[in-house]
Amino acid sequence: MVRLRPVSKDDALLEDFSRSTSQFGKKSPFKDQYEYLRQQGIHTYSQLYALAADDQTEPELRSQVVDALRLLHQHLDRRKARPVVLKLARSDNDGLREAGLRMLAYYRGQDVDDLLLRVMGDQADPHRWAAIEALSYRHMEQHVIEGFIRVIRDETDEVRTRAFALEYIPDFEGIVDLCIDCLRHSNPDMRFWAAYRLGATDHMEDIAPARDVLDQVVAHDHNLTNDWGWHIDREALMALETIYFQPHVQSPEFNFEGGRGPHMRLISPAAEYNAFVKQHRRGLEEGTPIKSDSTPILLRLEPDWLQERIQEQWPDAKFNLREPRPTAYLLDWVIEIDGELVSGALHRDQYAVVISTRYNMNAREGFDIFASWYRGLIDPAVPLYLYEWADEAEALPVGVSADQLRKRVLHEI
């Protein structure tokens, strides 16, 4: 028996908007559309479909109606909405066509897939990225995967679109091999998004074949993308740490319920990830010159010295367990702090420290204890920042306690 998705009543349009607005609070994306439709006297889904499909609808009204279709896609009667969305996706109006293509993510059928694949593969079509995003929802559909691979491997195509396709390609059996090939590509954007894709896969236990090439990327590829992004070696940290974390996940000594991937953080005196983009790559989208002057790094840690300090604090700490020995790290360690495993490594640049724990608040306490201790170990004149993967900088001030770090996280939650 097939269970059908519940569909809202035709006259429940504003009610659905109101419920969604309340759910998301003051920053709700539904609030403005709700007020606009209410003032325009649009109360039913039938009105919404008719106005969106009618080429004679006033442009501003039609734009607002189409946006409402997108926001309320979970409530639509898709049998009625489908022809409307397809019409929008074939429109001569760029804005309507872009919106329609993106909404096709929620619809299935040969006509839908043929349209999206044709747009994605057409190098002259300005809406390829919308089609790529829509097709990213097609998991394990071979014809869709083949379409992505054609774009990614086409050396005659523009790199920005090939990299975008690599970012959005759904998981499939050959994703690791594809990413390994792209990690060896001469173009930095292809390497960057291959590193991202491996770190973001839903099948983290399956990326081990990429270990050696990831190790080389993390060790030596401190290069920037040509387009948006940061240093490639930093992007690849999550995938490499995921691989090295698997033996701990599989160990009966620790209970890793709720996921096989680590909660990876980076402690660095430098601007990394989004902080680097904001500080040193302003104007990238507008084509203005990239600002590249970075603050000199004042920190160089000797691995023997750091190992001695860790062992003084945690006598049971274990060192250099990773096999084969990684090129990317000069030292690695495993510590048990309050019953939680804290895995760490010193990058070969001698200033970046990578810490991985399991993904929950108890493990966060172990990390906070280590981070507070490490801040006290380093010269106060050296600024230190804490980074989640691909996130903003969080200052690690001199004298910060583990309790203060923990309260800061709880406040953000």
Secondary structure, 3 states (H helix, E strand, C coil): CCCCCCCCCHHHHHHHHHHHHHHHHHHCCCHHHHHHHHHCCCCCHHHHHHHHHCCCCCHHHHHHHHHHHHHCHHHCCHHHHHHHHHHHHCCCCHHHHHHHHHHHHHCCCHHHHHHHHHHHHCCCCCCHHHHHHHHCCCCCCHHHHHHHHHHHHCCCCCHHHHHHHHHHCCCCCCHHHHHHHHHCCCCHHHHHHHHHHHHCCCCHHHCHHHHHHHHHHHHHCCCECCCCCCEHHHHCHHHHHHHHHHHHHHCCCCCCCCCCCCEEEEEECCCCHHHHHHHHCCCCCCCCCCCCCCCCCCCCCCHHHHHHHHHHHCCCCEECCCCCCCCCEEEEEEEEECCEEEEEEEECCCCCEEEEECCCHHHHHHHHHHHHHHHHHCCCCCCCEEEECCCCEEECCCCCCHHHHHHHHHHHC
